Amino acid sequence: MLRFDHVGVIVEDLDVAEDFFLALGFESDGRMFVDGEVVDRINGLEGVRAELVMVRTPDRTGCLELIRYHSPRSGEGVEHHPADRLGYRHIAIEVDDVHGTVERLGEKGFGLVGDVQDYGTSWRLVYVRGPEGLIVELAERLGASTGEG
């Protein structure tokens, strides 16, 4: 492997999903539409027309591809699965202030899955429920784990 590139996240409301990740500090690389025979063959579907936006971490080391399929439509609705559901369940991002980030997201209508907790003296952690059931773990490094103080 050369490097990890991105994770694809399928959403119904691309605007809300993009706004959520921008509020977390991601930066948008802009939107585009994809379709055609090559896209159909990559996806293993017929008649794909999808809109996507890439959101990257400020240091450019992490990326999410937020995708809305205009066609074909899956017919499935959004489900708010618990954190222990099999499959990819969450992404984790390091923030400088968990409580401040939770407050900002709360003002936008996003809530917590559980409670903010200190994991020993190393990390302050919490799961946040984003749009369409997405879970993001916020992790704040505490002083003892960085050799500070």
QUIPECOR-V935923 format. One record per backbone hydrogen bond with DSSP energy under -0.5 kcal/mol. NH is the residue of the N-H (numbers start at 1). CO is the residue of the C=O. E is the energy in kcal/mol with one decimal. If there is no record, write none. Layout:
BEGIN
nh:NH co:CO e:E
nh:NH co:CO e:E
END
This chain:
BEGIN
nh:7 co:63 e:-1.4
nh:9 co:65 e:-2.9
nh:11 co:67 e:-3.0
nh:14 co:12 e:-0.7
nh:17 co:13 e:-2.2
nh:18 co:14 e:-2.6
nh:19 co:15 e:-2.5
nh:20 co:16 e:-2.3
nh:21 co:17 e:-2.2
nh:22 co:18 e:-2.5
nh:23 co:19 e:-2.2
nh:24 co:20 e:-1.1
nh:25 co:22 e:-1.2
nh:26 co:21 e:-2.3
nh:27 co:56 e:-3.1
nh:29 co:54 e:-3.1
nh:32 co:52 e:-2.0
nh:34 co:50 e:-2.8
nh:36 co:48 e:-0.7
nh:40 co:36 e:-2.5
nh:41 co:37 e:-2.5
nh:42 co:38 e:-2.4
nh:43 co:39 e:-2.3
nh:44 co:40 e:-1.5
nh:45 co:40 e:-1.8
nh:49 co:71 e:-2.7
nh:50 co:34 e:-2.5
nh:51 co:68 e:-2.7
nh:52 co:32 e:-2.9
nh:53 co:66 e:-2.2
nh:54 co:30 e:-1.1
nh:55 co:53 e:-0.5
nh:55 co:64 e:-2.6
nh:56 co:27 e:-3.1
nh:57 co:62 e:-2.4
nh:60 co:57 e:-2.3
nh:64 co:55 e:-2.7
nh:65 co:7 e:-3.0
nh:66 co:53 e:-2.7
nh:66 co:64 e:-0.7
nh:67 co:9 e:-2.8
nh:67 co:65 e:-0.5
nh:68 co:51 e:-3.0
nh:69 co:67 e:-0.5
nh:70 co:49 e:-2.6
nh:70 co:68 e:-0.7
nh:71 co:49 e:-1.7
nh:81 co:79 e:-1.2
nh:85 co:82 e:-1.6
nh:89 co:87 e:-0.5
nh:91 co:135 e:-1.2
nh:93 co:137 e:-2.7
nh:95 co:139 e:-2.4
nh:101 co:97 e:-2.3
nh:102 co:98 e:-2.8
nh:103 co:99 e:-2.2
nh:104 co:100 e:-2.3
nh:105 co:101 e:-2.5
nh:106 co:102 e:-2.4
nh:107 co:103 e:-1.8
nh:108 co:104 e:-0.7
nh:108 co:105 e:-0.8
nh:109 co:106 e:-1.6
nh:110 co:105 e:-2.4
nh:111 co:129 e:-0.6
nh:113 co:127 e:-2.5
nh:114 co:127 e:-0.8
nh:117 co:125 e:-2.6
nh:119 co:117 e:-0.5
nh:119 co:123 e:-3.7
nh:120 co:118 e:-1.2
nh:122 co:119 e:-1.5
nh:123 co:119 e:-1.3
nh:124 co:140 e:-2.5
nh:125 co:117 e:-3.3
nh:125 co:123 e:-0.5
nh:126 co:138 e:-1.4
nh:128 co:136 e:-2.9
nh:129 co:111 e:-3.0
nh:130 co:128 e:-0.7
nh:130 co:134 e:-3.8
nh:133 co:130 e:-1.1
nh:134 co:131 e:-1.8
nh:135 co:89 e:-0.5
nh:136 co:128 e:-2.4
nh:137 co:91 e:-3.3
nh:138 co:126 e:-3.0
nh:138 co:136 e:-0.5
nh:139 co:93 e:-2.3
nh:140 co:124 e:-2.9
nh:141 co:139 e:-0.5
nh:142 co:122 e:-3.1
nh:144 co:121 e:-0.5
nh:145 co:121 e:-0.6
nh:145 co:142 e:-1.5
nh:146 co:142 e:-0.6
nh:146 co:143 e:-1.1
nh:147 co:143 e:-0.5
nh:148 co:143 e:-1.4
END
